[in-house]
Amino acid sequence: MTGRTAPFAGFEWMIAWRYLRARRAEGGVSVMTWISFIGIALAVFALIATLAVRSGFRHEFVGTILGANAHVTVYSGAYETAAGGVSRAIDDYDAMAGRVAAVPGVTRVAPIIRGQVMAAGQGRNAGVEVFGTRRDDLRTVPLVATPERARGDLDRFGEGIAIGSGVARALGVGVGDRIRLISPEGVKTAFGTSPRVKAYEVVYIFTVGRYDIDRTRVYMPFAEAQGYFNREGVADELEIFVDDPDAVDAMVPALLEAAGPRAQVWTWRDASGAFLQALKMEDNVMFIILSILVLIAAMNIVSGLIMLVKNKGRDIGILRTVGLTEGAVLRVFFICGAAVGVAGTALGVLMGCLFAIYIDPIFDAVNWILGGGVWDPSVRYLSELPARLEWGDVLSAVALSLGLSFGVTILPARRAARMNPVEALRYE
């Protein structure tokens, strides 16, 4: 072995494998190897599982925002009416909608009447937000036309109203029942404005999977909403859907130009930007915290290698005496530590991916064991725990784990390589 050999030659792998195998006289080394292996696997599993849940939560939250709400909302600035009052209504909404629809990238434009009222049914009350829209426009709202669950017939929307499942549950009503909508801004009389109370049949109940929408959203036919909210001949806003919601900010100048001089724009990022930024910050913090767990697990490899080097001092001296170079000895012990990291990382990736793929039955089992009620959609806004396995997250976890595992093995491996063979064999 006096000649130079290629790095990571076959005999180096053979020696490393012999050192990794358990022996009765080296039980401590074997235990540390298993602890390192299990620690790396659990840390990588926790990292991938957490990133998958965070990615799923973010994807589902953004999906419900984009699927049930306008990507862009166009308002009108305040202006003086012919009667001398101040209004923000859009009187030429059809013409404005036509101009906005011609902007490249816009897929849908619909005039909307919007108001907050009290809903009453079966002796119960609930505050709701009413959206007045046309039936054909409502059919193009993705999560309302094709929700998670639905009851009733959307084709009958012109005969009644559509409500979220949370509203139906709060009022104790179903399809075919009637609910009363009470608005404080009703009929104007000589004695002032009296509340407007009107009953409507529930023809459609939808569940989009987001609590704040299912619990408050009511859709009313556009013409009926105009009369109910005293908006005859006008609309409150235009809701716009685009083909690329992520690029909505770049479309704002063109939308403002098409909408007219008094137009004001509010995008979905403006409405939910603070929450999305908080999610991003939480993702970064969670990744850092779990990275520390991976580092702690990787440090067990150092402990195991130091014990291995101490126990193999005589073998190192013999190997150096017969001609093994410092580099060869370093690579032998590097392989020992890196192999534990690779094996632990592989098992952790497998467990993390399986967790993300089968999260629904796993969570159902946990929920059953704990007696139910673990997931409260009123707090978390989504109806179930989501998980989304993204390869970028998996690769980042693998890179982190392997990088730390390889890095921490260098020091004990260098210590073994620099061991003086004379000192190692002096007392043998």
N, C-alpha and C positions, 0 to 999 in steps of 0.2 A: 504493500500500500504506500510505498514511498513516492510513487509518481502522482501527478495531479489528476484528480478525477472530476467529473462534471458535478456541479452542485445538485443536491438532492438525488444522489445516486441510489441504486437499489439497496445497497447494504445499509445506507443511512435510514431508509424507511424500515428495513428489517430490524435494526437495533432499536429504533423508536418504538416499534410495535412490541418488541419483547419487554421494553421498560414499562409500557402502558398496561400490559397484562397483569392481572392480580396474582400475587404470590402470598403464601401464608406468612412468610417472614416480613412482608412489607405491607401489612394490612392498613397501616396509617396512610401510606401513599395511595392505596386503592380507594380508601374512603374519601380522601380529598379529591381524587379524580372524579368519583361519582358525585360528590357535592358540587364540584365545579360544573359538571355536565348538567345536572338537574337545575342548578342556579341559572346558568345561561339559557337553558330551554324555557324556564318559567319567565325569566325577564323578557326574552324575545316574544314569547306568547302574550304577555301582558301588554307589551308595546304595540304589537300588531292588532290585538283585540281592541285596545283603546283607540288607536288611530282609525280602525274600521268603524267603530261606533261613532266617533266624532265626524268622520267623513259621511257616514250615513245620515247622521242628524243634520249636518249642514246641507246635504243634497236634498233630503226630504223637506227641510224647512224652506229652502230656496224654491224647490219644486212646487210647494203649495202656494208660495207667494206668486210665482209666475203662472201657476195654473188656475188660480181663482181670483187674481187681482190684475188690474191693468199694468202693463209694463211702463206706460207713460200716461199721465193724466194731464189734460190741457184745461186750464181754468181761464176765466176772463178777469181782467183787472176791473176795479171799481170805475163806474162811469155814471153820469147824470142822465136820468131818463127824461122823456118829454114832459112828464108830470112834475118834474123838479126833484124827484127822489134819487137815491143812489142804489144802484143795482150791480150785481156781478154775474147775472144770468147771460147765457149765450142765446141771442135771438135768431141768428143765422146758422144754427147748428148743422143743418144738412149741407149747406154750402161749405162751411168750414170743414166738415167731415170729408167732403169730396176732395178738397184741396190737400188735406193731411194724408188721405189715403193714397194720393199720387206720389208721395215722398218715397223714394226707393228704400226698401227694407220694411215698410209698414205692411202688415198682413191683415189688420182689422181695425176699424174705427167705429165706435158706437156712441151716440149721445146718451147721457145718463141723468136721471133725476135722483137726488140723494137726500135722505133725511133720517132723523132719529125719532122714534115714536115708542109708545108703550103698547105692548101686545098683551091681550087678555084672552084666556080660554080655560074652560073647566075650573073656574074659580081661582086660577093662578095668573100671575102677571110676570112680565119679563121685558126688559129694555132691549130693543132690536134696532138694527140699522137697515133701512129700506133702500133698495136700489131699483129704480124704475128703468126698465130696459125693454126692448122689443124681443119677441120670441125668437126670431131668426138670429139676433145678436146673442141671446142667451145660449143658443145652441153652439156657439163658437167659443164659449168659455170652457176650456178643457175639463177642469175638475168638477164643473157643475153638470155638463152634458154627459160626461163619463166618469162619475165619482167612484169612490171605493164601494159604496152601497147606495142604493136609491130605491124609493118606493113611489108609486104613482106614475103618471104619464105626463111627460114634458110637452106633448102635443096639445094638452089642455091648458097650457099656461095662460092663454088669453081669457080663460074662464075663471081664473083664480090666481093664487099666488104660490110661489115655491119658497120653502123654508129649510133651514139647516136642521139636521137631526137633533142638535143640542137645543134649539128653540122648541122643536116638537116635544122633546123629553121634558123641558122645563114647564111647558104649558099642558102636558098630558094629552096631546092631540095626535091624530093620525090623518092619513089621506081620506078626504071626504068630510072631515070635520071643519067647522067654521071658527075663525078667531077674529076678534075685534082689534083694530088698530086705532089707537087714540093719539091724536096730534094736538099739541097745545096751540098751534097756529092754524086755526080752522076758519070758520065763516066769520067775516067781518060784519058786525051789526052796528046799529046806532048806539048800543051800550058797550061796544068794544068787541074784541075778538073772542069768540067762543070756541072751545075745543071741538075738533072734528072727530067723530066716532063712526067707524064704518066696519062692517063685517065682511070677511072674504073667505071663500072656500080654499082649503089647502089641497092642491092638486098634485104636488110633487115635493118629496122630502129627500134631501141629498146629504151625503156624508163625504166631505173632502179629506178628512183625516187631520185637520188642524182645528184645535178646540176653539180658538177665538173666532173662527169663521163659522163653524157649525153652530156655535152657541149664540151668534148675534145676527147672522145674515138672513135677510128676507128679500126676495125678488118679486117685483110687482110690474104688470104691464105698463109700458111707457106712457101711453095715453091716459091710463087710469092714474098713474103717479102725477102726471101734470095737473089733473084736476084736484087730486087729493092734497097736494102740497101748494096749491095756488100758483102753479108754474105754467099757465096756459100759454102755448106758443113759444116756450123757451126751454132750454136745458141747463142744468147746473154745470156740466163738464163733459168732456169727451174722453173716453177711455180708449187707449191705443195699445195694440199688441204688435210686436215686431218679430222678425224671424231670428234675430240674434240679440237676446236680452243683455248679454255681457257687453255689447257694443252700443248700448243705448245712449251713453253720454255723448258719443260722437254724432249722434243723430239729432241732438237737441237744437242746434242752430237751424237745421233745415226744417224741423217741426215748428219752431217759433216763426220762421219766415212764412211758412205755409198757413199757419193759423191766423196770422194777422197781428197788427201792432199792439192790441191790448192783451194778447195771449200770455199766459204764464204756464210754466211746465213744472211738473213734479214727477220724478222718475221713481221706479221701485227701489233703486239704490238710495234715493233721498229718504224714502219711507222706512227702509230697513237697514240702512248703512251702518248705524251705530251697533245694531245687534250683530250684523255680519262681521264687523270689526272686532267685536267682543269674542265671537266664535274663533276668529283667526288668532287672536291673542291667546285664547285658552288652548288652542291647538299647539301653539309654540311652547307654552308653559308646560303642558302635559308631556310634550316630547322631551323637554329638558329634564323634567322630573323622572320620567321613565328611563331616560338615558343614564341617569345616575344609578338606577337599579341595575341596568346592564353593566355599568362600570363596577359596581360592588360585586356582582356575580363573576365578572371577569377577574377580579382581584383574587378570587379563590384559586384561579389557575396559577397565580404567582406562588401562593402558599404550597400548592401541590408540587410545583416544579422545584421549589427550594428544598422541600423534603426529599424529592426524588434525587436531586443533585447531591445532597448530603449522604443519602443511602448508597449512591452509585459512585462515590469518590474513588473506591478501589478500581471499579471498572473503567472510570475515566482515565486513571493513571495508566492502566494496562493498554487501553486504546491509544493513548498518546505515545506510549513507549513503542508500540508496534508500528507507528507511523501515521496515525490519524492527525490531521491538521486541526488547528483551532477552529477554522471555519466548518469543518465536518462535524466536530463535536457540537458547535453552536447550532448547526442545522438539525442534528439529532434531537436536541432538547427543544428546539423551536417546533419541530414536527410534533413532539409530544404535547406541548401546550396548544398548538394550533389545531391539532386533531380534536381535542376536547371542545374547543370553541366552535369548530365546523360542525361536529356532531350535535352539540347542544343547540346551535343556531338552526340546523336543519329540523330538529324535533320541534323547536319553538315555532318555526314558520309553519310546519304542518299543523300543529295544534291551533295556532292563530287563524290560519285559513279555514280550518274546519269549524272553528267557533263562529267566524263571520258568515260562513255559508249556512250553517245550521243554527243560527241564533234564535230563530222563532221557536223550534221545539225545546231548545235549551232554556229559553226564558219562560216558556209555558211551564216547564217542569219546576223551575225555581219559584214561579208564581204560585204553583199548586202546593209546593212544599211549605211555603210561607203563608199559605192561607188566602192568597189573592190580595189585590189592592196595592201591589208593589209599584205599579206604573199609574200615575195620576195625570191624565191628559190635560187637566185644568192648570197644572203647574208647568208641564213640559211641552204643551201646545200640540204635540203629535199623539196620535191614537195608539201607537205601538213603538217599541224600541227598534230603531233602524240600524242597519250595519251595511256598509258599502266597502267592499274589498277593492282597493286601488293599488295597482302594481307599483306606483311611485312610493306609496307608504311601505309596502313590503320590501322594496329594494333599499329604501332608506334604513329600515330596521336591520336588514341583512348587512348592509355596509357598516352601520354603526357597530353591530355585534362582532363582525369579523375584524373590523379595524381595531377595536379595543382588545379582542382576544389575541390578535397577532402582536399588537403593541406591547401588551403587558408581559409577553413571553420573552421579549428581547433581553431584559435585565438578568433574570436567572439563567438564561441560555448563555449569555456572555460570561457570567460568573463561572459556569461549568467549563466553557471553552478556555478561560484563562487560568484554570486550576493547574498548579505546578505538579507534574506527574511524580516528581521526587517526593514532594510533601505528601501527595496522596498515598504513596506506597511506603512511606517511612515506617509506619507502625504495622504494616501487614506482614 
